[in-house]
Amino acid sequence: MNNMQTILVNIAIVLGSFIVMEGVAWSSHKFLMHGFLWKVHQDHHTGTKSFFQRNDLFFFIFAIPSWLFMMFGIMAGCDYRMWIGIGIALYGIAYFMVHEVIIHQRLKFFSRSNNRYIVAVRKAHKAHHKHLGKENGECFGMLMVPFKYFKRQ
């Protein structure tokens, strides 16, 4: 492979990993966080007086595989695993920015936006949070939301 092909393959691996992570996040949210790990996720739905939540531990659950992929990929001469780890890390950054900064405004430097995508994401997340228990949930994804939330009221 020439340099340009290698670059394009690496970009495709990063983008593919990023896209797959939305499915991983959706599945883990629906089946793990709203399943046997509910006690860790519950304070995210019911609130806490502390800045940190037990739910924040999920950051490590997703960060560890990203770090391992990158570490083993670098140890093998920057092979495909490094690029998978980068894709996972970029998804984690996007998730943090959308979920913690834009939606929940845990860091107060982002003001409300009328951007159509951001409004749709906020509506979908609000629909998810209307259920305080672990049952009857909806909209478990983060970056990809159903089209019905893009309709203007």
C-alpha positions, 0 to 999 in steps of 0.5 A: 500500500502506498502512503495515501492508501494507508492514510485513507485506510486509517481514516476509515478505521477511525470513522468506522470505530467511531460509528460502531461506538454509537451502537456499543453505547446504545447497547450498553446503555439499554442492557447494562446501565438499565440492567444489572448496572442500574445502581451505578447509572441510577443517580444520573436519572434521579440526580445527586447533590454532588458534581460527580455521579456514580454514573461517571464511572462508565467513563472508565469502562469506555476509556480502558478499551480505548487506551488498551487498543492504542497501547497495543497498537503502538507497541505493534508499530502503530497498527490498526488497533491504534486507529481503533483506539483513536476512534473510540477516544474520539467518540468518547470526546464527542459523547462527553461534549454532547451529553455532559456539556450541551445536554446536561450543562455540567460545565457551564460554558455552553449556552442553549442553541437553536441548532436543529441537531442539538435541539433534536438530541436534547429532545430525545434525551429529555424523552429518555430522562422522563423515566426515572426507573430502569424500565420503559426507557427510550432513546438510549443512543446519544449522537444518532436520534430518531427523526421524529425529534427533528420535527419542529413543534 
